[in-house]
């Protein structure tokens, strides 16, 4: 049967691990010896009671909210701008998208170099007369999360723009021309015609953006390891720090299960309520 | 869904995005903003490439200066060390295996799910579709524990197999509507000519699905190529490290040798940027297509 190999691979490496984690999460287990110290839901309680875990969840939420509040309007404005015919427009589209193809790891190292004390970013601040605003961008607890957000934005803004541009291509020019002929000004055309028709694309972008924020890891781990003093920890860095590095595999498994539930519940709710009015599709029709 | 997805996969891409009729004349403001965007995206990348041509002494005395004189020693050193090439080879091997498996098995599954009626067909499809909602990073620790069990730690397949499994959902979701849209008459004709199911699949369906196959291949390849967390957990032997892991490790190991870090980072960006220039239509088309198919 043609379906079997794919199903086997999928079941083994996607579904089985989460079942294993659900089981291991019930034990106090350092990865060596047998699973004998059954503790029931104790690990789960410890995770949920840990202030550092709650803080990490909060950091993920902050990144997700900032993305929606700042990246979305920025992406839409830039997409509208790039949708016009500019000389060198295709080059510009390519340039905007370039950071997206770099790996998170490379992006992180690139920005570590940019953000070195006295380095490029600091010099830039000095050059425009903001020298007194220079901070230790990655070592100041009150700032580090926002520094990382800027890096994340640099990397992912191009993806949003390209997605929205593709959405804009799907809007018939005639609609906007008709509105313009009827006397609508450019702002009205954008506000009343373009943006509503762009709705499905925007909702998809929001979905991908939030899922991305929830599993943020690579950039944070390489740039700060979640520090200083957990000021930039995320849910996944928490899992790796407290489950993998400290060899608390039972505890780490419980964290994995909790993260799985958080992302899954979010995804289903979003599918059900936000994507619902868009054409019934693979997930909406099936799960919702 | 069918038309939406195949349409997007087929024609999106930067080329398709260009050539748009304007509604009103462009304004100088547009060019100003464009220039700023260009600077913000490209200056950091250029900064790293240029930094690789400087010495540590140059970097220390003027962190943002241009190379003076230009030195190629950093690049030369890295290109002649084994570790860079090992990282590159490991990344390539893993990405090829993961892509081959995901697209090979995924196209077979999409074929079955798109062109045959059988019990629980939609259920199986939903099982795969749900995988799309499961972030790979969240699964990393459980996968690590599984790999420990089956002795696949510190083994390239320990990374390639899970990556292939996690690429199956979008592969199947993009391929299924594409294959479904291929007219049934073709299949009838092939059967009349005496072709078996498998012959039809290999000789007719796969060649016709080529654009969609390219798209999912590029997506699977890039996903694997950029992965960091799973390789980080799985590999302990430096010669097995993939490029992202290699870059991060190099950065933390040689933190005193900034010039070398610049060069290593620049070289590690080169394959991705080259690949992007060559395959940008597929990458962009694939991402928009994927978004389109999640939407339905």
Interface residues (C-beta under 8 A of the other chain):
Chain A: X1 X2 X3 X5 X6 X7 X9 X10 X12 X13 X14 X16 X17 X18 X20 X21 X24 X31 X78 X81 X82 X83 X84 X85 X86 X87 X88 X89 X90 X92 X93 X94 X95 X96 X97 X98 X99 X101 X102 X103 X104 X105 X106 X108 X109 X110 X111 X112 X113 X114 X116 X118 X119 X120 X122 X123 X124 X154 X158 X159 X162 X163 X165 X166 X169 X173 X176 X177 X180 X186 X189 X200 X201 X203 X204 X205 X207 X208 X211 X214 X215 X217 X218 X221 X222 X235 X236 X239 X240 X243 X244 X249 X252 X253 X255 X256 X259 X260 X263 X264 X267 X268 X275 X278 X279 X280 X281 X282 X283 X284 X285 X286 X287
Chain B: X1 X4 X8 X12 X14 X15 X16 X17 X18 X20 X21 X22 X23 X24 X26 X30 X31 X33 X34 X37 X38 X40 X41 X42 X44 X45 X47 X48 X51 X63 X64 X101 X105 X106 X108 X109 X111 X112 X113 X122 X124 X125 X126 X127 X128 X129 X130 X131 X132 X133 X134 X135 X136 X137 X138 X139 X140 X141 X142 X143 X144 X145 X146 X148 X149 X161 X162 X164 X165 X166 X168 X169 X172 X173 X201 X222 X225 X226 X227 X228 X229 X232 X233 X243 X244 X245 X247 X248 X251 X258 X261 X262 X265 X268 X269 X272 X273 X275 X276 X277 X280 X283 X284 X287 X288 X291 X292 X293 X294 X295 X296
